Amino acid sequence: MCNTLPLIARHLLATCEFHFVLLGTIDSDPLEARFGEYRQMAGANFFISYRQLIESGKNIRISLGLRHSNLSIEDLQDCSKQADGDESRTIANLENLKSSISFALELDENETNALFYVSGYIAKTASDCGGCLNLLCEEKPCPPIAKHAIFFTFIDRGGLKCPSPTWYEISVLAYTAFCEIKASSAALTDLLQAKNSACEFSALVLLALNDERPWLLEGECCCHHLWSLLIERCLKRLFNTLAKNVLLIKQSVVQFLNHKK
């Protein structure tokens, strides 16, 4: 900047015929702020990849387009309701998928630690309601699930949230259900080919939980928001995370096989 500012000032005064130049207004803060957004959208990771940079840029452009468009919040809500109404949530399909769920899969320590971190992040950003957040997350790991917080404790720098015992138990059951569906190629194909896979998965888990452990879905927050609706929203986000990882793994395998040929 020390060598650049005199050149910029000389160009603006001589070529652009500026009367004066306020050098204090010339800085790289907007550029640094934009890269800060890229890093935050990549999971607060300082060393982001090229793919994460491109995806973050697309998301920012989409949000800016919506901000400056003529769409209102009501229009977006109507679109969301229409999408929910069109989803293929047939009872027969849900029952077929439900038959492959037993919640019997045992998770290893790596899976439970990773799921603790992911479920805590989902809980932290799931709602603007303070009452809902109090039900979903905790400041520190509670004793019943503290043994799964090793990875969380290692990477925490003060801004992370722990999932509540109830939400963590639901997320473990949801992850178990997803793994059991993934073990069946036909069931996974049916789920991923659904018109709204996230909605179908959340409905499937809620249906199974209502039969197996209905007490996990009871209650509401202090602002009278239903706990089941909040869990449905969190399950959709959890599914998106899990499905994205599956698709990335499949894509990597295909690329490897093509490269090998």
Secondary structure, 3 states (H helix, E strand, C coil): CCCHHHHHHHHHHHCCCCCCCCHHHCCCHHHHHHHHHHHHHCCCCCCCCHHHHHHHHHHHHHHHHHHCCCCCHHHHHHHHHHHHHHCCCCHHHHHHHHCCCCCCCCCCHHHHHHHHHHHHHHHHCCCCCHHHHHHHEECCCCHHHHHHCHHHHHHCCCCCCEECHHHHHHHHHHHHHHHHHHCCHHHHHHHHCCCCHHHHHHHHHHHHHHHHCHHHHCCECCCCCEHHHHHHHHHHHHHHHHHHHHHHHHHHHHHHHHHHC
